[in-house]
């Protein structure tokens, strides 16, 4: 069993083309013995965004803090703390910070796609 404070997990810069002012914390991964899911927490700085992209696996998202948008079917849709999202495999998506404070969300993906 792993029990940790998110404040103790180091943040890593998101290194994908098109990412701007975005960091990720690898909260639970295969390194922790998790065989099925990886839990990541993203923080997007004001004016920042994840890249517009797609991939062959689903996401489950929980918005934790701040105000943001998600690219959905060709337009940006507002999302806020407490919102949950399911993004199917291969659906194009992007998250943007829409405020002047950090935008944080938790993202779950199949463990086999998480690079530890």
C-alpha positions as CSV (number, residue, x, y, z in Angstrom):
1,X,0.0,0.0,0.0
2,X,1.2,3.5,-0.8
3,X,0.1,6.5,1.3
4,X,1.7,9.8,0.4
5,X,1.0,13.5,0.4
6,X,0.7,15.0,-3.0
7,X,2.9,17.8,-1.7
8,X,5.8,15.3,-1.4
9,X,5.6,14.0,-5.0
10,X,7.9,15.9,-7.3
11,X,6.4,17.8,-10.3
12,X,7.8,17.2,-13.7
13,X,7.5,19.5,-16.7
14,X,5.2,18.1,-19.4
15,X,7.5,17.7,-22.4
16,X,5.1,17.3,-25.3
17,X,5.1,19.5,-28.4
18,X,2.4,22.1,-27.8
19,X,2.4,22.0,-24.0
20,X,2.9,25.3,-22.3
21,X,3.5,25.9,-18.6
22,X,2.2,22.5,-17.5
23,X,3.5,20.1,-14.9
24,X,2.5,16.6,-13.8
25,X,2.9,14.6,-10.6
26,X,3.0,10.8,-11.0
27,X,0.9,10.0,-7.9
28,X,0.4,6.3,-8.4
29,X,2.1,4.2,-11.2
30,X,3.5,0.7,-11.9
31,X,6.5,1.8,-9.8
32,X,4.1,1.6,-6.8
33,X,2.9,-1.8,-7.8
34,X,-0.4,-0.6,-9.5
35,X,-1.1,-3.1,-12.2
36,X,-4.2,-1.5,-13.8
37,X,-4.3,2.3,-13.5
38,X,-1.9,5.2,-13.3
39,X,-3.0,8.3,-11.4
40,X,-1.5,11.6,-12.4
41,X,-2.1,15.2,-11.2
42,X,-1.6,18.0,-13.7
43,X,-1.1,21.6,-12.9
44,X,-1.5,24.2,-15.6
45,X,-0.2,27.7,-14.9
46,X,-2.2,30.8,-15.9
47,X,-2.0,31.1,-19.7
48,X,-0.8,27.5,-20.0
49,X,-2.2,24.4,-21.7
50,X,-1.7,20.8,-22.5
51,X,-1.1,19.9,-26.1
52,X,-4.0,19.3,-28.5
53,X,-3.6,15.6,-28.9
54,X,-5.2,12.1,-28.9
55,X,-4.0,8.6,-28.0
56,X,-5.2,5.0,-28.1
57,X,-6.4,4.9,-24.5
58,X,-9.1,6.4,-22.4
59,X,-8.8,9.1,-19.6
60,X,-10.9,9.7,-16.5
61,X,-10.5,13.3,-15.2
62,X,-11.5,15.0,-12.0
63,X,-11.1,18.8,-11.8
64,X,-9.6,19.7,-8.5
65,X,-8.8,23.5,-8.5
66,X,-9.1,26.5,-10.7
67,X,-11.0,27.2,-13.9
68,X,-10.2,25.6,-17.2
69,X,-11.5,24.5,-20.6
70,X,-11.3,21.3,-22.5
71,X,-11.3,21.0,-26.3
72,X,-14.4,18.9,-27.2
73,X,-15.7,18.3,-30.7
74,X,-14.0,21.4,-32.1
75,X,-14.7,23.9,-29.4
76,X,-13.6,24.8,-25.9
77,X,-16.0,23.9,-23.0
78,X,-15.6,25.4,-19.5
79,X,-14.8,23.0,-16.7
80,X,-14.5,23.8,-12.9
81,X,-13.7,22.0,-9.6
82,X,-15.9,19.0,-9.0
83,X,-16.4,18.3,-12.7
84,X,-15.6,14.8,-13.9
85,X,-14.8,13.9,-17.5
86,X,-14.5,10.7,-19.5
87,X,-12.4,11.0,-22.7
88,X,-12.6,7.9,-24.9
89,X,-9.6,6.5,-26.7
90,X,-8.5,8.5,-29.8
91,X,-10.7,11.5,-29.0
92,X,-8.8,14.7,-29.6
93,X,-8.6,16.9,-26.5
94,X,-6.7,19.7,-24.8
95,X,-6.9,21.4,-21.4
96,X,-6.3,25.1,-20.9
97,X,-6.1,27.3,-17.8
98,X,-8.9,29.9,-18.1
99,X,-8.1,32.0,-15.0
100,X,-5.3,33.7,-13.1
101,X,-4.7,30.9,-10.7
102,X,-3.4,27.4,-11.2
103,X,-5.7,24.9,-12.8
104,X,-5.3,21.3,-11.3
105,X,-6.9,18.1,-12.4
106,X,-6.4,14.4,-11.6
107,X,-6.1,12.0,-14.6
108,X,-6.4,8.2,-14.6
109,X,-5.1,6.1,-17.5
110,X,-4.4,2.4,-18.0
111,X,-1.1,1.7,-16.3
112,X,0.4,0.0,-19.3
113,X,0.5,3.5,-21.1
114,X,2.2,5.4,-18.2
115,X,5.9,5.9,-18.7
116,X,7.4,5.6,-15.2
